[in-house]
């Protein structure tokens, strides 16, 4: 579903695809929020919805995705803080949340991501100290 002209919102029914390990729907015109039901995709290793027009927050339910190694949501209109649950992904290698409207401070829990090799958070409205 990459680099198309898909419109509309992400359906909550995506959360029923229990065997899914890779979800990549980037560079479209998707709007709305990220469904909290995606937290049920416990086999997911990669979540990529970059370059759409998604709004709202990062659902805390995503913290249940313990096998996640890559999350790329850059180039949207996300407006929440970065949830501390992101710090629970022991296998996480890549976090790309840049070019959104994220606010607040970086959760200290991100310091526990010992497998992390790439994190890009620029072009947001983050504050505080490192």
C-alpha positions in Angstrom: 0.0 0.0 0.0 3.0 2.3 -0.4 3.2 5.5 -2.4 -0.4 5.5 -3.6 -3.3 7.9 -3.2 -5.2 6.1 -0.5 -7.6 8.3 1.5 -9.8 7.8 4.5 -8.8 6.5 7.9 -7.1 3.4 9.2 -9.8 0.9 10.1 -9.8 -0.5 13.6 -10.4 -3.9 12.0 -6.6 -3.9 11.2 -6.2 -5.0 14.8 -7.8 -8.4 14.0 -4.9 -9.4 11.7 -3.3 -11.4 14.5 -0.6 -13.1 12.4 0.6 -9.9 10.8 4.3 -9.2 11.4 4.9 -6.2 9.0 2.5 -3.3 8.4 3.7 -0.7 5.9 1.2 1.9 4.6 3.2 5.0 3.8 3.1 8.0 1.5 -0.6 8.2 1.1 -3.3 10.6 2.2 -4.6 8.7 5.2 -6.3 10.9 7.9 -7.7 10.3 11.4 -6.0 8.6 14.3 -4.0 5.5 14.8 -6.4 2.9 16.0 -5.7 1.6 19.6 -6.8 -1.8 18.3 -3.4 -2.1 16.7 -2.1 -3.0 20.1 -3.5 -6.5 19.6 -1.0 -7.2 16.8 1.4 -8.9 19.2 3.4 -10.5 16.3 4.1 -7.2 14.6 7.8 -6.3 14.2 7.5 -3.2 11.9 4.9 -0.5 11.9 5.3 2.2 9.2 2.6 4.8 8.5 4.9 7.7 7.5 4.1 10.5 5.2 0.3 10.5 5.6 -2.0 13.0 7.4 -2.6 11.1 10.6 -3.5 13.2 13.7 -4.0 12.7 17.4 -1.9 10.7 19.8 0.3 7.6 19.8 -2.0 5.0 21.5 -0.5 3.7 24.7 -1.9 0.2 23.6 1.1 0.1 21.2 3.1 -0.8 24.3 1.8 -4.4 23.9 3.8 -4.9 20.7 6.7 -6.5 22.4 8.3 -7.8 19.2 8.3 -4.4 17.5 11.8 -3.4 16.2 10.9 -0.5 13.9 8.3 2.2 14.2 8.1 5.0 11.6 5.4 7.6 11.8 7.2 10.6 10.5 5.6 13.2 8.3 2.2 13.1 9.9 0.3 15.6 12.2 0.6 13.7 15.4 0.1 16.0 18.4 0.6 14.0 21.6 3.5 13.4 23.8 5.8 10.5 23.2 4.3 7.7 25.4 6.6 6.1 28.0 5.4 2.7 26.7 7.9 3.1 23.8 10.6 2.4 26.3 9.3 -1.1 26.9 10.3 -2.4 23.4 13.5 -4.3 24.2 14.0 -5.3 20.6 13.4 -1.7 19.2 16.1 -0.7 16.7 14.5 2.3 14.9 12.2 5.1 16.0 11.3 7.7 13.5 8.7 10.2 14.8 10.2 13.3 13.1 8.1 16.0 11.3 5.0 15.8 13.5 3.7 18.1 16.1 4.7 16.1 19.2 5.1 18.0 22.4 6.4 17.5 25.9 9.7 15.9 27.1 11.4 12.7 26.1 10.3 9.9 28.3 13.2 8.7 30.5 12.1 5.1 29.6 13.7 5.5 26.1 17.0 5.2 27.8 16.3 1.5 28.4 16.2 0.8 24.6 19.6 -1.0 24.5 19.0 -2.3 21.0 18.2 1.1 19.5 20.4 2.1 16.6 18.4 5.0 15.1 16.1 7.6 16.6 14.9 10.6 14.7 12.7 13.1 16.5 13.5 16.4 14.8 10.9 18.9 13.6 8.5 18.5 16.5 7.7 20.7 19.5 9.6 18.7 22.1 10.9 20.5 25.2 13.1 19.8 28.3 16.5 18.3 28.7 18.2 15.2 27.4 
